Amino acid sequence: MFVELEEICSRPRPFQFYTASDLWTNEHISKQMLSYHLDGEVDISSRKTSFIDRSVSWISSRFNVGVGTQIADFGCGPGLYSRKLAQRQASVVGIDFSKRSIQYAKEEAQHYGLTIDYVNQNYLAYETDERFNLIVMIMCDFCALSPAQRRGMLTKFHTFLAPNGSVLLDVYSLSAFDQVVEKSMYEANLMNGFWSANKYYGFLNTFKYDIEKVSLDKYTIVEADRARIVYNWLQYFDLDGLKKEFSDCGFSVEGVFADVAGSPYVSDGGEFAIVGKKI
């Protein structure tokens, strides 16, 4: 038992493990995630409906979205942004790891009479010959990627964009990192049964990496017949550091905002959004 507890409480190296498939392809977990996506009154998995409406309105104005605008929505979930952008006459591709979310998005598109190309795939592996005017990655998805994954993603974006195309994404700031507190907790059916339909014991260890500006929520889920670990990494950014990542991958920074609804940037906000233009 001591050895098992030592492992549960062990601190890995930043981004040492990548378990996105366990989070997004598990049948039970994906059902919980979709329910969060579709609850328009909370900022869990997706933004509140009121914010999404405001965000889509700003995106449409800022990037002149209309007939002929080619948009890729990376991490599209159940299509909350994709559908609204398609309703503004854009041609939209949505990519997401969750089969359940993609299925919901396809059904919604059919219901609204929209033609949206939804792709059920880990967006890190996505390839296409299409060229987009705009790529969006919203809800701080970029923060869940390691430095190598982020560079690879931005390099893909640069390839996928048409000349003068743009990327819009949001990230957590160093102010948000300052609020992270290391902790450990244990609970039967941790998070109200989120991790399994069966009885389980859940351990949560939150680690903070001050040099790298990274946090980790490490979930150890112990069921009667198995145990598994899910790693939820988050990178936090300062503006200069994020600008350099964009510049290193062939982008100029065209705008910085407090969020993806175009609110004015504030240096001490918990998040910020950036627009990069393909050079």
N, C-alpha and C positions, 0 to 999 in steps of 0.2 A: 504493500500500500504506500509506503514512504517513497519508493521509486516512482510510482505513478503520480503522486502528488508533486514530486520534484519536477516531473515532465510537464504537468499541467501549469505549474507556476514559472516555467523556464522562459527566459526572454530571448527570442530569436534576433538575428541581425535584421536591420531594416529591409523589408521586402524579400526576406529569405524564402518565404513560401507564398504561393499563389493558388488560391482555392476558389476562384470565381465560379467555376463549374459547379461546385458543391452548393453555392448560394443560389445560382440562377437556374439550374437544371433539375434540382430536387423537386419532385412532384408536390410534396406537402409545403415546402417553403415557398415555392413559386405561387401557390394559391394565397398564402399570407401576403406576399409582396404585392400581388395584383390587387388585393383588397385595400392595401394602403395607397396604391396608385390611384384608385378610383374614389377614394374619400377626398372630395374636393375641399374639405374644411381643415385639413391638416397638411403640414409640410413634411411628410414622410414618404420616401420613394419619389414622389412628385410634388411640385408646388401646389398651393391652393389654386382652385379654379379661377378665382378673381385675379390672381397674379398671372396665371398663364394667359388669360385673355389680354391683360395689359401688356404682357411680354410679346405676344404674337402681333399685337397692334404696332408696338414699337419696332420689332424686327421687320415687319412688312414695310414700314415707312423708311427705316434706316437703310434697308437693302433693296428698296424699290421692288418688292415681291409682286409678281403678277404673271400673266401668261408668258411662258417661255423661261421663267426662272427655275433653274435646276437646283434642288436642295437635297442634301443628305443629312439625316438626323441620326447621329451615332448614339446608341443607348436610348432608343426611341420609346422603350417600354410599351404600353398599350396604345401608343399613337396619339397622345394628348396634344402634342405640338404638331406632329405630322398631319393629322386630320385638319386642324385649323389652318395650317399653311396651305394645304391642298385646296381648302375651301376658298382661298384667295387666289386660286388659279395656278399655283406653283406645281411643278412636276416634282414629286417627293419620293425619295427612297428612305426607308426606315430600317435600321439594323439593330437587333437586340438578341441577347443570349437566351432569353426566356421564351420557350415555346408557348407557354400559356399566354403571356402578354402579346406575343405576335398573333396568336390565333384570335384573341379579343380584338386586336387592332384591325385585322382583316375583316372580321365580322362588322365592326363599326364602319369601315370604309364602304363595305357593300351596302350597309343600311343607309348611308348618306349618298350613295351613288357616286363614290369617288374611286378613281384609279390611282392607287398608291402601291408602290413596289416594296413589300415588306420582306425582309430577309432574316431568317432565324439562324444567327451565327454569332460567335464571339467576334466582336468588331476588330479585335487585334489581328484576326486572320482574314478579314474581309478584303477582297480584291475586286476590281471592276475596271472596265474600259470607259465607263461613263465619266464625263467631266462636269463638275458642278460649279455653279456660281456662288453657292453658300454652303458651308458645312457647319452644323451646330452640334455641340456636345454640352448638354445642360444638366443641371443638378449636381455640379461638382464631380462628375465622373472622372475627369482628368486627374483629380487628386488621389484616386484609388490605384493609379498606375505607378510603377517603379520608374526611376530615371531612364532606364533603357527602353521601357515600354512607351514612355512619353515621347522620347525622341523618335522611336519607330512610328508612333501614331502621327506626330507632326510631319514626318517625312512622307507618310502615306497621304495625309491631307494635301500636302504641297503637290504631290503627283496627281491626286484626284481632282484638284481645282482647275477650272478653266483660267486662262490669262486674266489677271486682275481679280480673281475670285477671293473670297473672304472666309475666315474661320471666326466663329463666335463661341466662346466657352466661358464658364465661370469656375472659380476656385475659392478655397478657404484661405483666409489671410493669417498673418502671424498674430494678429489680435485674437483670432479664434484659437490659435495654438496656445496662447497664454492662459486660456480658460480650461485647457485639458488638465485633468488631475489623475494621477496614477491611483488605481484601486483594484481590489480583488473582491469578488462576491461569489456566493454559491447559493443555488436555489433549486428545489424540485420543480421541474417543468418551467425553467427559466424563460421569462418573457411570455408567460401565459400560454405555453404550448406552441410557440412559434416554430421551434426547431423540429418537432416530430409529432405525429398523431398518437404515438405510443408514449407511455410514461418514460421520463428520462430525468437525469440529474445534470444540471448545467452549471459550468464554471465560467465566469467572465474575469479575465485579467486585462486591465488597461495599462499599457506601457507608453511612456513618453520618451522620445529621443531628441534631446535638446540640441545636439549638434546638427543633425539632419533635418530638424523641424518636421518630424514624422510622429504620428501616433498609431497605436495598434490596439484594437479590441480583439482579443484572442478568446474565442468561444470553444470550450471543450464540452462536447455533448456525449453523455454516457447513457446508453440504453442497455437493455437486458442482454442483447446479442451483439452489440458493437459499440465502439467509441470513435468519435471523429473530432477533428479540430477545424474550425473555420477562422481564417485570418482576415480581418477587416482593416486594411491599411489606409491611412490618409496622409497625404503630403500637404503641407501648408506653405504658402508662398508670400514673398515680398514682391512688390511690383517690378523692381529691377531684375530679380532672378527670373521671373516669368517672361519678361521682355527678352532676356538673353536666350532663353530656350526657344522662343519664337524666332529670334534673329538667327540663331545657329542653324535653323532649319529652313531658312530662305523666306522669312516673313518680315514685313515692316508692321509696326504697331500703329493702327489707324485710330484707335480710341480705347479709353479705359472708363469703366462705369462702375457704379456700386452694385449693379445686378444686370441680368439679361433683359430687364425692362427699360434700360437706358437711364436709370436714376443717376444723378451726379455722383462721381467718385468721392469717397471720403477715406482718408488714410487710416482711420482707426476702425473701420467697419469690419464685420466678421467675414465678409465675402467681397469679392469684386469680380468683374467681368472684363474681358479683353477682346478686342477685334484685331485680328491679324490679317494682312493682305499679302497675297502671293506676289513676290517680286519676280 
